[in-house]
Amino acid sequence: MLVIRRRAGEAILIAGGIEIEVLETTSGRVKLGIRAPREIAVLRKEVQMTGLQNLTAARHLPAELLDGALVKLGRKFPSNPGNTR
Amino acid sequence: MPRTETKYFGVIDFDAGSAIEFPAGLPGFDTRRHFLALEDVARSPVIFLQSLDEPQLCFLLLPVLAIDPSYRLHVSPDDLLVLELDPARQPEIGADVMCMAIVAIAGEGHPTANLLAPLVVNPATGRAVQAIRDDGAYGCRHPLMTETRETPCS
């Protein structure tokens, strides 16, 4: 991994017209400004990870596997009143 | 009364007012915005989040407090606005919102829950959001079996 130290107000350039500027640093947080062509997707990594987890959650559970899966869950979660609407 | 096909429960009638709307969709399913939260007493506390747009799409959820009784919400102001709640105040689970985690079971693997991005529902309006945390306090593959270790998300 390329490591570059930057201060607030400084930027880095990535080929293809992408610019990432450090706007502000506070305790434990960095505020970034990103300029990129419209066709370049910019995404927080957690959003991508959650999308992949959602796809796994939806895909890998055909109906016939459900009860086996629930048995696994039941070992840890004995029945108790649900709190959904 | 509207009627829908479901993945696990055949064709069911439902109360239109009980539908849940994710105005922004769910990551990976951006166009799936309308769901029903179904419960099956024999499988409590599992909640089935059935898509009204795609019958074969149904997520298994668990209340986050069933997974971790000390779970603390951290919802961004933007997500609170989607929920039509005060963006300046964290809602309370049970009082203001319901909060569930999506369970994933990959193949023969152990079930995990996404505590990084819980589903938060405002029961007063039926609006919901998958509230992705930005504080790194919880993982997206929280093991539901104590004997397993959490694997990195990426």
gemmi code that builds the backbone of each chain (N, CA, C; Angstrom):
import gemmi

chains = {
    "A": [
        ("MET", (0.837, -1.192, 0.000), (0.000, 0.000, 0.000), (0.881, 1.255, 0.000)),
        ("LEU", (0.536, 2.170, -0.862), (1.250, 3.452, -0.903), (0.782, 4.307, 0.275)),
        ("VAL", (1.740, 4.827, 1.024), (1.383, 5.659, 2.178), (1.901, 7.077, 1.945)),
        ("ILE", (1.023, 8.057, 2.037), (1.400, 9.453, 1.834), (0.884, 10.268, 3.018)),
        ("ARG", (1.745, 11.091, 3.596), (1.274, 11.968, 4.670), (0.789, 13.291, 4.076)),
        ("ARG", (-0.374, 13.743, 4.500), (-0.949, 14.995, 4.034), (-1.512, 15.784, 5.209)),
        ("ARG", (-1.522, 17.107, 5.064), (-2.161, 17.964, 6.066), (-3.453, 18.524, 5.482)),
        ("ALA", (-4.273, 19.117, 6.333), (-5.490, 19.762, 5.853), (-5.138, 20.782, 4.781)),
        ("GLY", (-5.875, 20.790, 3.697), (-5.639, 21.715, 2.589), (-4.774, 21.110, 1.491)),
        ("GLU", (-4.124, 19.983, 1.789), (-3.308, 19.324, 0.773), (-4.125, 18.240, 0.080)),
        ("ALA", (-3.660, 17.845, -1.094), (-4.450, 16.903, -1.895), (-3.545, 15.858, -2.531)),
        ("ILE", (-4.147, 14.809, -3.034), (-3.419, 13.875, -3.898), (-4.217, 13.709, -5.186)),
        ("LEU", (-3.488, 13.362, -6.240), (-4.118, 13.182, -7.546), (-3.983, 11.726, -7.954)),
        ("ILE", (-5.035, 11.201, -8.552), (-5.008, 9.841, -9.086), (-5.346, 9.946, -10.565)),
        ("ALA", (-4.635, 9.159, -11.370), (-4.840, 9.235, -12.820), (-6.314, 9.101, -13.153)),
        ("GLY", (-6.741, 9.753, -14.217), (-8.149, 9.671, -14.609), (-8.945, 10.836, -14.076)),
        ("GLY", (-8.243, 11.858, -13.580), (-8.951, 13.070, -13.167), (-9.558, 12.981, -11.787)),
        ("ILE", (-8.956, 12.183, -10.901), (-9.492, 12.051, -9.545), (-8.597, 12.837, -8.584)),
        ("GLU", (-9.208, 13.672, -7.779), (-8.471, 14.450, -6.792), (-9.118, 14.242, -5.426)),
        ("ILE", (-8.272, 13.947, -4.451), (-8.777, 13.760, -3.086), (-8.076, 14.779, -2.198)),
        ("GLU", (-8.854, 15.651, -1.601), (-8.291, 16.712, -0.779), (-8.646, 16.476, 0.690)),
        ("VAL", (-7.667, 16.676, 1.555), (-7.931, 16.617, 2.990), (-8.496, 17.976, 3.395)),
        ("LEU", (-9.753, 18.015, 3.778), (-10.396, 19.291, 4.103), (-10.179, 19.660, 5.560)),
        ("GLU", (-10.236, 18.662, 6.417), (-10.233, 18.959, 7.847), (-9.820, 17.705, 8.593)),
        ("THR", (-9.026, 17.879, 9.624), (-8.728, 16.744, 10.507), (-9.088, 17.157, 11.924)),
        ("THR", (-9.847, 16.265, 12.564), (-10.162, 16.489, 13.976), (-9.747, 15.228, 14.708)),
        ("SER", (-10.003, 15.163, 15.988), (-9.526, 14.010, 16.739), (-10.120, 12.721, 16.186)),
        ("GLY", (-9.272, 11.922, 15.575), (-9.684, 10.613, 15.097), (-10.491, 10.605, 13.809)),
        ("ARG", (-10.681, 11.758, 13.180), (-11.505, 11.810, 11.976), (-10.858, 12.675, 10.919)),
        ("VAL", (-11.097, 12.332, 9.678), (-10.598, 13.113, 8.561), (-11.762, 13.427, 7.643)),
        ("LYS", (-11.877, 14.671, 7.221), (-12.918, 15.041, 6.265), (-12.247, 15.176, 4.902)),
        ("LEU", (-12.715, 14.389, 3.931), (-12.105, 14.371, 2.612), (-13.041, 14.998, 1.593)),
        ("GLY", (-12.468, 15.699, 0.627), (-13.238, 16.160, -0.524), (-12.750, 15.388, -1.742)),
        ("ILE", (-13.663, 14.880, -2.529), (-13.283, 14.047, -3.667), (-13.845, 14.653, -4.945)),
        ("ARG", (-12.963, 14.901, -5.900), (-13.412, 15.335, -7.231), (-13.096, 14.208, -8.203)),
        ("ALA", (-14.122, 13.758, -8.902), (-13.912, 12.662, -9.851), (-14.933, 12.776, -10.969)),
        ("PRO", (-14.614, 12.225, -12.146), (-15.605, 12.235, -13.232), (-16.878, 11.501, -12.802)),
        ("ARG", (-18.016, 11.926, -13.355), (-19.312, 11.359, -12.987), (-19.344, 9.830, -13.027)),
        ("GLU", (-18.635, 9.241, -14.010), (-18.747, 7.789, -14.207), (-17.929, 6.998, -13.179)),
        ("ILE", (-17.141, 7.687, -12.342), (-16.365, 6.992, -11.309), (-17.229, 6.913, -10.039)),
        ("ALA", (-17.514, 5.672, -9.619), (-18.308, 5.498, -8.399), (-17.437, 5.778, -7.185)),
        ("VAL", (-17.939, 6.586, -6.273), (-17.241, 6.842, -5.009), (-18.163, 6.359, -3.904)),
        ("LEU", (-17.648, 5.472, -3.075), (-18.498, 4.768, -2.118), (-17.734, 4.617, -0.819)),
        ("ARG", (-18.395, 4.832, 0.307), (-17.779, 4.450, 1.571), (-17.634, 2.931, 1.566)),
        ("LYS", (-16.512, 2.425, 2.086), (-16.276, 0.990, 2.003), (-17.345, 0.203, 2.765)),
        ("GLU", (-17.868, 0.751, 3.868), (-18.895, 0.036, 4.633), (-20.148, -0.218, 3.793)),
        ("VAL", (-20.424, 0.698, 2.862), (-21.607, 0.523, 2.015), (-21.402, -0.688, 1.102)),
        ("GLN", (-20.188, -0.793, 0.552), (-19.902, -1.938, -0.309), (-19.950, -3.239, 0.495)),
        ("MET", (-19.356, -3.221, 1.706), (-19.335, -4.433, 2.535), (-20.759, -4.857, 2.892)),
        ("THR", (-21.588, -3.870, 3.207), (-22.973, -4.181, 3.563), (-23.735, -4.711, 2.351)),
        ("GLY", (-23.467, -4.143, 1.173), (-24.099, -4.653, -0.045), (-23.723, -6.109, -0.278)),
        ("LEU", (-22.439, -6.442, -0.090), (-21.998, -7.830, -0.285), (-22.633, -8.746, 0.757)),
        ("GLN", (-22.716, -8.272, 2.013), (-23.355, -9.080, 3.060), (-24.836, -9.289, 2.751)),
        ("ASN", (-25.493, -8.244, 2.244), (-26.915, -8.378, 1.894), (-27.103, -9.409, 0.785)),
        ("LEU", (-26.195, -9.388, -0.204), (-26.307, -10.354, -1.298), (-26.107, -11.767, -0.765)),
        ("THR", (-25.144, -11.941, 0.148), (-24.935, -13.260, 0.758), (-26.176, -13.676, 1.537)),
        ("ALA", (-26.717, -12.765, 2.315), (-27.868, -13.078, 3.159), (-29.071, -13.485, 2.304)),
        ("ALA", (-29.220, -12.869, 1.140), (-30.383, -13.157, 0.291), (-30.167, -14.417, -0.532)),
        ("ARG", (-28.936, -14.662, -0.920), (-28.673, -15.707, -1.905), (-28.533, -17.090, -1.280)),
        ("HIS", (-27.841, -17.156, -0.150), (-27.435, -18.467, 0.344), (-28.445, -19.110, 1.288)),
        ("LEU", (-29.700, -18.802, 1.130), (-30.657, -19.387, 2.046), (-31.927, -19.839, 1.317)),
        ("PRO", (-31.790, -20.851, 0.438), (-32.998, -21.381, -0.181), (-33.931, -21.937, 0.896)),
        ("ALA", (-35.223, -21.966, 0.610), (-36.224, -22.301, 1.629), (-35.918, -23.608, 2.352)),
        ("GLU", (-35.391, -24.617, 1.636), (-35.189, -25.926, 2.276), (-34.063, -25.880, 3.312)),
        ("LEU", (-33.208, -24.871, 3.230), (-32.125, -24.766, 4.214), (-32.564, -23.983, 5.449)),
        ("LEU", (-33.752, -23.381, 5.349), (-34.164, -22.455, 6.399), (-34.208, -23.126, 7.763)),
        ("ASP", (-34.845, -24.306, 7.828), (-35.022, -24.894, 9.153), (-33.691, -25.305, 9.771)),
        ("GLY", (-32.780, -25.808, 8.924), (-31.446, -26.130, 9.444), (-30.770, -24.887, 9.995)),
        ("ALA", (-30.944, -23.786, 9.253), (-30.333, -22.528, 9.697), (-30.954, -22.070, 11.010)),
        ("LEU", (-32.271, -22.247, 11.114), (-32.947, -21.794, 12.330), (-32.549, -22.649, 13.531)),
        ("VAL", (-32.282, -23.939, 13.282), (-31.810, -24.787, 14.380), (-30.496, -24.227, 14.913)),
        ("LYS", (-29.619, -23.827, 13.983), (-28.344, -23.234, 14.400), (-28.576, -21.975, 15.229)),
        ("LEU", (-29.511, -21.142, 14.758), (-29.786, -19.907, 15.492), (-30.425, -20.215, 16.835)),
        ("GLY", (-31.315, -21.232, 16.854), (-32.073, -21.550, 18.063), (-31.193, -21.952, 19.218)),
        ("ARG", (-30.027, -22.513, 18.910), (-29.133, -22.923, 19.992), (-28.726, -21.731, 20.844)),
        ("LYS", (-28.599, -20.607, 20.175), (-28.172, -19.426, 20.918), (-29.371, -18.584, 21.360)),
        ("PHE", (-30.468, -18.657, 20.589), (-31.595, -17.773, 20.851), (-32.861, -18.562, 21.138)),
        ("PRO", (-33.078, -18.940, 22.381), (-34.332, -19.602, 22.713), (-35.491, -18.639, 22.456)),
        ("SER", (-36.662, -19.205, 22.222), (-37.821, -18.366, 21.889), (-38.080, -17.319, 22.958)),
        ("ASN", (-38.359, -16.131, 22.518), (-38.869, -15.101, 23.423), (-39.748, -14.182, 22.607)),
        ("PRO", (-40.581, -13.392, 23.235), (-41.522, -12.580, 22.454), (-40.792, -11.653, 21.488)),
        ("GLY", (-41.224, -11.623, 20.247), (-40.620, -10.731, 19.262), (-40.975, -9.295, 19.591)),
        ("ASN", (-40.263, -8.369, 19.018), (-40.586, -6.972, 19.297), (-40.752, -6.195, 18.007)),
        ("THR", (-41.285, -6.902, 16.997), (-41.489, -6.207, 15.732), (-42.888, -5.614, 15.711)),
        ("ARG", (-43.168, -4.868, 14.648), (-44.488, -4.260, 14.599), (-45.557, -5.315, 14.354)),
    ],
    "B": [
        ("MET", (-58.117, -6.428, 0.869), (-56.801, -6.572, 1.511), (-55.784, -7.055, 0.473)),
        ("PRO", (-54.645, -6.360, 0.365), (-53.670, -6.790, -0.649), (-53.112, -8.175, -0.339)),
        ("ARG", (-52.618, -8.797, -1.364), (-52.154, -10.176, -1.273), (-50.770, -10.229, -1.915)),
        ("THR", (-49.889, -11.049, -1.356), (-48.559, -11.158, -1.950), (-48.041, -12.583, -1.849)),
        ("GLU", (-47.171, -12.920, -2.796), (-46.485, -14.203, -2.749), (-45.238, -14.025, -1.878)),
        ("THR", (-44.947, -15.034, -1.054), (-43.778, -14.920, -0.179), (-42.822, -16.076, -0.432)),
        ("LYS", (-41.600, -15.942, 0.044), (-40.604, -16.988, -0.171), (-40.870, -18.209, 0.710)),
        ("TYR", (-41.303, -17.968, 1.948), (-41.406, -19.086, 2.899), (-42.827, -19.416, 3.320)),
        ("PHE", (-43.774, -18.526, 3.094), (-45.113, -18.716, 3.663), (-46.213, -18.795, 2.609)),
        ("GLY", (-45.849, -19.045, 1.358), (-46.858, -19.120, 0.304), (-47.493, -17.763, 0.050)),
        ("VAL", (-48.742, -17.758, -0.415), (-49.438, -16.500, -0.699), (-50.157, -16.056, 0.570)),
        ("ILE", (-49.952, -14.813, 0.950), (-50.575, -14.313, 2.179), (-51.308, -12.990, 1.906)),
        ("ASP", (-52.317, -12.736, 2.710), (-52.971, -11.425, 2.730), (-52.261, -10.577, 3.775)),
        ("PHE", (-52.144, -9.301, 3.500), (-51.497, -8.441, 4.490), (-52.195, -7.090, 4.553)),
        ("ASP", (-52.002, -6.426, 5.664), (-52.551, -5.099, 5.884), (-51.605, -4.083, 5.238)),
        ("ALA", (-52.118, -3.307, 4.281), (-51.258, -2.369, 3.547), (-50.519, -1.430, 4.497)),
        ("GLY", (-51.142, -1.106, 5.631), (-50.527, -0.191, 6.583), (-49.333, -0.784, 7.308)),
        ("SER", (-49.149, -2.111, 7.220), (-48.025, -2.724, 7.925), (-46.778, -2.806, 7.049)),
        ("ALA", (-46.886, -2.387, 5.784), (-45.722, -2.455, 4.897), (-44.639, -1.483, 5.377)),
        ("ILE", (-43.396, -1.881, 5.166), (-42.247, -1.063, 5.553), (-41.596, -0.546, 4.276)),
        ("GLU", (-41.283, 0.738, 4.265), (-40.652, 1.318, 3.078), (-39.220, 1.736, 3.385)),
        ("PHE", (-38.295, 1.266, 2.571), (-36.907, 1.736, 2.624), (-36.752, 2.715, 1.460)),
        ("PRO", (-36.904, 4.017, 1.705), (-36.884, 4.969, 0.588), (-35.588, 4.913, -0.215)),
        ("ALA", (-34.487, 4.524, 0.427), (-33.204, 4.467, -0.284), (-32.871, 3.043, -0.720)),
        ("GLY", (-33.778, 2.087, -0.525), (-33.449, 0.696, -0.823), (-32.420, 0.167, 0.162)),
        ("LEU", (-31.915, -1.037, -0.122), (-30.861, -1.626, 0.700), (-29.634, -1.764, -0.193)),
        ("PRO", (-28.425, -1.529, 0.347), (-27.232, -1.708, -0.498), (-27.254, -3.098, -1.156)),
        ("GLY", (-27.042, -3.130, -2.450), (-27.111, -4.387, -3.191), (-28.508, -4.655, -3.732)),
        ("PHE", (-29.509, -3.988, -3.164), (-30.906, -4.166, -3.591), (-31.573, -2.797, -3.646)),
        ("ASP", (-30.950, -1.895, -4.386), (-31.375, -0.496, -4.360), (-32.805, -0.290, -4.827)),
        ("THR", (-33.315, -1.215, -5.650), (-34.658, -1.009, -6.191), (-35.732, -1.751, -5.391)),
        ("ARG", (-35.315, -2.449, -4.333), (-36.284, -3.188, -3.516), (-36.596, -2.344, -2.287)),
        ("ARG", (-37.750, -1.705, -2.311), (-38.017, -0.694, -1.280), (-39.165, -1.048, -0.362)),
        ("HIS", (-39.981, -2.012, -0.755), (-41.184, -2.301, 0.033), (-41.124, -3.716, 0.591)),
        ("PHE", (-41.295, -3.808, 1.896), (-41.151, -5.090, 2.576), (-42.255, -5.272, 3.612)),
        ("LEU", (-42.400, -6.539, 4.031), (-43.253, -6.869, 5.171), (-42.382, -7.553, 6.208)),
        ("ALA", (-42.578, -7.225, 7.481), (-41.894, -7.940, 8.561), (-42.854, -9.013, 9.062)),
        ("LEU", (-42.500, -10.283, 8.823), (-43.373, -11.398, 9.193), (-42.749, -12.160, 10.346)),
        ("GLU", (-43.614, -12.623, 11.241), (-43.131, -13.424, 12.358), (-43.801, -14.778, 12.323)),
        ("ASP", (-43.082, -15.785, 12.764), (-43.611, -17.135, 12.870), (-43.308, -17.549, 14.308)),
        ("VAL", (-44.378, -17.715, 15.089), (-44.198, -17.946, 16.527), (-43.204, -19.078, 16.796)),
        ("ALA", (-43.269, -20.131, 15.965), (-42.386, -21.287, 16.190), (-40.922, -20.926, 15.975)),
        ("ARG", (-40.674, -19.832, 15.256), (-39.296, -19.471, 14.935), (-38.869, -18.170, 15.610)),
        ("SER", (-39.638, -17.728, 16.584), (-39.287, -16.510, 17.310), (-37.892, -16.674, 17.924)),
        ("PRO", (-37.069, -15.653, 18.004), (-37.343, -14.247, 17.660), (-36.967, -13.865, 16.233)),
        ("VAL", (-36.868, -14.861, 15.321), (-36.503, -14.526, 13.947), (-37.641, -13.748, 13.293)),
        ("ILE", (-37.276, -12.723, 12.544), (-38.236, -11.928, 11.774), (-37.898, -12.126, 10.300)),
        ("PHE", (-38.929, -12.335, 9.499), (-38.735, -12.527, 8.062), (-39.050, -11.219, 7.357)),
        ("LEU", (-38.064, -10.649, 6.699), (-38.288, -9.398, 5.974), (-38.542, -9.745, 4.516)),
        ("GLN", (-39.810, -9.832, 4.189), (-40.232, -10.284, 2.858), (-40.386, -9.094, 1.914)),
        ("SER", (-39.722, -9.185, 0.758), (-39.865, -8.132, -0.253), (-41.239, -8.207, -0.887)),
        ("LEU", (-41.862, -7.037, -1.068), (-43.135, -6.974, -1.790), (-42.899, -6.784, -3.288)),
        ("ASP", (-41.636, -6.518, -3.656), (-41.301, -6.306, -5.065), (-40.801, -7.586, -5.718)),
        ("GLU", (-40.252, -8.502, -4.913), (-39.623, -9.718, -5.453), (-39.918, -10.866, -4.491)),
        ("PRO", (-40.854, -11.760, -4.838), (-41.290, -12.798, -3.884), (-40.143, -13.676, -3.367)),
        ("GLN", (-39.116, -13.903, -4.185), (-38.041, -14.799, -3.753), (-36.989, -14.094, -2.889)),
        ("LEU", (-37.233, -12.822, -2.572), (-36.289, -12.101, -1.713), (-36.868, -11.982, -0.306)),
        ("CYS", (-36.224, -12.655, 0.646), (-36.670, -12.572, 2.037), (-35.442, -12.669, 2.934)),
        ("PHE", (-35.215, -11.664, 3.727), (-34.086, -11.667, 4.654), (-34.528, -12.214, 6.003)),
        ("LEU", (-33.601, -12.892, 6.666), (-33.833, -13.293, 8.053), (-33.219, -12.235, 8.956)),
        ("LEU", (-33.997, -11.797, 9.933), (-33.508, -10.762, 10.842), (-33.589, -11.255, 12.274)),
        ("LEU", (-32.772, -10.664, 13.111), (-32.903, -10.848, 14.558), (-32.881, -9.481, 15.202)),
        ("PRO", (-33.689, -9.276, 16.243), (-33.590, -8.009, 16.968), (-32.159, -7.855, 17.481)),
        ("VAL", (-31.584, -6.676, 17.303), (-30.184, -6.508, 17.721), (-30.036, -6.748, 19.225)),
        ("LEU", (-31.071, -6.416, 19.989), (-30.935, -6.597, 21.435), (-30.949, -8.084, 21.822)),
        ("ALA", (-31.476, -8.938, 20.925), (-31.402, -10.381, 21.175), (-29.977, -10.881, 20.937)),
        ("ILE", (-29.257, -10.184, 20.085), (-27.875, -10.568, 19.776), (-26.926, -9.965, 20.805)),
        ("ASP", (-27.140, -8.702, 21.102), (-26.281, -7.992, 22.054), (-27.156, -7.030, 22.866)),
        ("PRO", (-27.510, -7.431, 24.098), (-28.410, -6.597, 24.907), (-27.860, -5.193, 25.176)),
        ("SER", (-26.549, -5.021, 24.997), (-25.979, -3.693, 25.260), (-25.766, -2.895, 23.975)),
        ("TYR", (-26.344, -3.361, 22.853), (-26.126, -2.687, 21.560), (-26.594, -1.240, 21.623)),
        ("ARG", (-25.756, -0.351, 21.137), (-26.107, 1.078, 21.120), (-26.223, 1.558, 19.680)),
        ("LEU", (-27.298, 2.256, 19.395), (-27.514, 2.787, 18.050), (-26.567, 3.942, 17.759)),
        ("HIS", (-26.225, 4.081, 16.484), (-25.443, 5.236, 16.037), (-25.925, 5.522, 14.616)),
        ("VAL", (-26.997, 6.305, 14.527), (-27.645, 6.565, 13.238), (-27.270, 7.968, 12.786)),
        ("SER", (-26.874, 8.098, 11.527), (-26.429, 9.403, 11.019), (-27.631, 10.349, 10.895)),
        ("PRO", (-27.375, 11.662, 10.950), (-28.480, 12.620, 10.781), (-29.242, 12.412, 9.474)),
        ("ASP", (-28.528, 12.064, 8.391), (-29.206, 11.815, 7.109), (-30.191, 10.656, 7.225)),
        ("ASP", (-29.738, 9.574, 7.882), (-30.629, 8.415, 8.033), (-31.806, 8.748, 8.943)),
        ("LEU", (-31.568, 9.575, 9.967), (-32.669, 9.961, 10.859), (-33.722, 10.768, 10.101)),
        ("LEU", (-33.279, 11.584, 9.142), (-34.235, 12.346, 8.329), (-35.065, 11.407, 7.457)),
        ("VAL", (-34.419, 10.366, 6.905), (-35.166, 9.380, 6.115), (-36.240, 8.726, 6.987)),
        ("LEU", (-35.891, 8.502, 8.253), (-36.831, 7.871, 9.186), (-37.888, 8.850, 9.707)),
        ("GLU", (-37.750, 10.115, 9.322), (-38.646, 11.176, 9.789), (-38.560, 11.326, 11.306)),
        ("LEU", (-37.315, 11.265, 11.796), (-37.057, 11.472, 13.226), (-36.160, 12.689, 13.404)),
        ("ASP", (-36.074, 13.159, 14.633), (-35.223, 14.305, 14.972), (-33.764, 13.974, 14.649)),
        ("PRO", (-33.147, 14.704, 13.693), (-31.775, 14.371, 13.305), (-30.746, 14.709, 14.386)),
        ("ALA", (-31.176, 15.400, 15.434), (-30.229, 15.819, 16.464), (-30.196, 14.861, 17.656)),
        ("ARG", (-30.996, 13.831, 17.622), (-31.090, 12.963, 18.798), (-31.097, 11.499, 18.358)),
        ("GLN", (-30.283, 10.672, 19.048), (-30.292, 9.242, 18.745), (-31.594, 8.625, 19.264)),
        ("PRO", (-32.311, 7.875, 18.406), (-33.555, 7.255, 18.861), (-33.265, 6.095, 19.811)),
        ("GLU", (-34.279, 5.747, 20.573), (-34.128, 4.660, 21.535), (-34.799, 3.408, 20.967)),
        ("ILE", (-34.061, 2.297, 21.006), (-34.614, 1.033, 20.504), (-35.784, 0.631, 21.403)),
        ("GLY", (-36.888, 0.275, 20.776), (-38.059, -0.145, 21.544), (-39.020, 1.000, 21.776)),
        ("ALA", (-38.506, 2.199, 22.063), (-39.370, 3.347, 22.319), (-39.655, 4.114, 21.022)),
        ("ASP", (-38.589, 4.466, 20.276), (-38.757, 5.255, 19.051), (-38.700, 4.384, 17.797)),
        ("VAL", (-37.841, 3.407, 17.816), (-37.583, 2.605, 16.613), (-37.455, 1.126, 16.978)),
        ("MET", (-37.576, 0.306, 15.925), (-37.200, -1.098, 16.043), (-35.889, -1.276, 15.304)),
        ("CYS", (-35.088, -2.173, 15.795), (-33.751, -2.311, 15.226), (-33.418, -3.790, 15.096)),
        ("MET", (-33.200, -4.225, 13.867), (-32.917, -5.626, 13.585), (-31.652, -5.745, 12.748)),
        ("ALA", (-30.984, -6.897, 12.891), (-29.788, -7.154, 12.084), (-30.098, -8.246, 11.070)),
        ("ILE", (-29.549, -8.094, 9.868), (-29.714, -9.122, 8.834), (-28.768, -10.277, 9.137)),
        ("VAL", (-29.317, -11.485, 9.102), (-28.525, -12.685, 9.353), (-28.098, -13.272, 8.014)),
        ("ALA", (-26.847, -13.673, 7.931), (-26.343, -14.335, 6.722), (-25.806, -15.695, 7.116)),
        ("ILE", (-26.124, -16.696, 6.308), (-25.596, -18.031, 6.552), (-25.003, -18.495, 5.231)),
        ("ALA", (-23.712, -18.542, 5.169), (-23.049, -18.898, 3.916), (-22.747, -20.389, 3.911)),
        ("GLY", (-23.409, -21.126, 3.018), (-23.145, -22.558, 2.857), (-23.248, -23.291, 4.174)),
        ("GLU", (-22.207, -24.060, 4.499), (-22.187, -24.817, 5.751), (-21.664, -23.962, 6.898)),
        ("GLY", (-21.355, -22.716, 6.601), (-20.753, -21.852, 7.615), (-21.716, -21.501, 8.728)),
        ("HIS", (-21.214, -20.813, 9.694), (-22.025, -20.408, 10.834), (-22.754, -19.112, 10.523)),
        ("PRO", (-23.917, -18.942, 11.116), (-24.659, -17.700, 10.875), (-23.957, -16.494, 11.514)),
        ("THR", (-24.036, -15.394, 10.804), (-23.490, -14.139, 11.327), (-24.556, -13.066, 11.156)),
        ("ALA", (-24.415, -11.986, 11.909), (-25.365, -10.876, 11.809), (-24.595, -9.603, 11.500)),
        ("ASN", (-25.201, -8.756, 10.684), (-24.560, -7.497, 10.312), (-24.921, -6.417, 11.334)),
        ("LEU", (-24.053, -6.271, 12.340), (-24.276, -5.235, 13.363), (-23.674, -3.899, 12.940)),
        ("LEU", (-22.902, -3.916, 11.855), (-22.375, -2.667, 11.296), (-23.513, -1.853, 10.674)),
        ("ALA", (-24.491, -2.563, 10.105), (-25.538, -1.879, 9.342), (-26.903, -2.444, 9.719)),
        ("PRO", (-27.394, -2.121, 10.913), (-28.697, -2.645, 11.327), (-29.838, -1.987, 10.549)),
        ("LEU", (-30.950, -2.686, 10.474), (-32.155, -2.102, 9.889), (-32.898, -1.373, 10.999)),
        ("VAL", (-33.178, -0.116, 10.766), (-33.869, 0.698, 11.766), (-35.220, 1.105, 11.179)),
        ("VAL", (-36.286, 0.814, 11.908), (-37.647, 1.073, 11.417), (-38.337, 2.033, 12.371)),
        ("ASN", (-38.975, 3.053, 11.786), (-39.827, 3.932, 12.579), (-41.250, 3.380, 12.489)),
        ("PRO", (-41.740, 2.736, 13.532), (-43.052, 2.084, 13.431), (-44.194, 3.077, 13.259)),
        ("ALA", (-43.965, 4.332, 13.634), (-45.038, 5.328, 13.516), (-45.301, 5.677, 12.060)),
        ("THR", (-44.261, 5.576, 11.201), (-44.424, 5.978, 9.803), (-44.207, 4.832, 8.827)),
        ("GLY", (-43.641, 3.729, 9.299), (-43.338, 2.615, 8.399), (-42.101, 2.857, 7.555)),
        ("ARG", (-41.376, 3.928, 7.837), (-40.157, 4.191, 7.063), (-38.967, 3.522, 7.737)),
        ("ALA", (-38.053, 3.058, 6.897), (-36.929, 2.287, 7.422), (-35.669, 2.604, 6.629)),
        ("VAL", (-34.539, 2.270, 7.253), (-33.261, 2.518, 6.609), (-32.270, 1.464, 7.096)),
        ("GLN", (-31.346, 1.082, 6.231), (-30.228, 0.262, 6.711), (-29.152, 1.252, 7.119)),
        ("ALA", (-29.012, 1.430, 8.415), (-28.194, 2.515, 8.968), (-26.752, 2.040, 9.141)),
        ("ILE", (-25.925, 2.358, 8.150), (-24.534, 1.924, 8.185), (-23.755, 2.829, 9.137)),
        ("ARG", (-23.158, 2.220, 10.147), (-22.439, 2.994, 11.157), (-21.132, 3.514, 10.573)),
        ("ASP", (-20.696, 4.650, 11.069), (-19.396, 5.152, 10.633), (-18.404, 5.195, 11.786)),
        ("ASP", (-18.729, 4.482, 12.881), (-17.838, 4.559, 14.047), (-17.023, 3.291, 14.270)),
        ("GLY", (-17.218, 2.291, 13.412), (-16.398, 1.082, 13.537), (-16.606, 0.297, 14.821)),
        ("ALA", (-17.734, 0.530, 15.508), (-17.934, -0.106, 16.808), (-18.376, -1.566, 16.693)),
        ("TYR", (-18.989, -1.925, 15.564), (-19.494, -3.295, 15.391), (-19.128, -3.776, 13.992)),
        ("GLY", (-19.053, -5.113, 13.845), (-18.659, -5.689, 12.565), (-19.856, -6.078, 11.717)),
        ("CYS", (-19.588, -6.330, 10.425), (-20.682, -6.728, 9.528), (-20.872, -8.240, 9.531)),
        ("ARG", (-19.977, -8.978, 10.175), (-20.163, -10.433, 10.295), (-19.997, -10.843, 11.745)),
        ("HIS", (-20.893, -10.352, 12.569), (-20.837, -10.677, 13.993), (-21.283, -12.129, 14.170)),
        ("PRO", (-20.421, -13.008, 14.712), (-20.801, -14.418, 14.823), (-21.927, -14.614, 15.822)),
        ("LEU", (-22.902, -15.456, 15.439), (-24.007, -15.738, 16.351), (-23.698, -16.955, 17.217)),
        ("MET", (-22.643, -17.679, 16.837), (-22.201, -18.814, 17.649), (-20.946, -18.378, 18.383)),
        ("THR", (-20.943, -18.598, 19.677), (-19.811, -18.096, 20.459), (-18.509, -18.771, 20.076)),
        ("GLU", (-18.591, -20.008, 19.525), (-17.345, -20.728, 19.244), (-16.651, -20.248, 17.973)),
        ("THR", (-17.337, -19.407, 17.174), (-16.678, -18.939, 15.956), (-16.038, -17.572, 16.189)),
        ("ARG", (-15.077, -17.280, 15.380), (-14.416, -15.988, 15.478), (-14.852, -15.128, 14.299)),
        ("GLU", (-14.945, -13.847, 14.508), (-15.373, -12.971, 13.415), (-14.298, -12.904, 12.343)),
        ("THR", (-14.744, -13.054, 11.102), (-13.794, -12.947, 9.994), (-13.816, -11.528, 9.459)),
        ("PRO", (-12.716, -11.064, 8.914), (-12.702, -9.701, 8.383), (-13.773, -9.539, 7.306)),
        ("CYS", (-14.299, -8.324, 7.200), (-15.399, -8.100, 6.277), (-14.950, -8.062, 4.818)),
        ("SER", (-13.698, -7.779, 4.576), (-13.293, -7.641, 3.174), (-12.284, -8.692, 2.815)),
    ],
}
model = gemmi.Model(1)
for chain_id, residues in chains.items():
    chain = gemmi.Chain(chain_id)
    for i, (resn, *xyz) in enumerate(residues, 1):
        res = gemmi.Residue()
        res.name, res.seqid = resn, gemmi.SeqId(i, " ")
        for name, pos in zip(("N", "CA", "C"), xyz):
            atom = gemmi.Atom()
            atom.name, atom.element = name, gemmi.Element(name[0])
            atom.pos, atom.b_iso = gemmi.Position(*pos), 0.0
            res.add_atom(atom)
        chain.add_residue(res)
    model.add_chain(chain)
structure = gemmi.Structure()
structure.add_model(model)
structure.setup_entities()
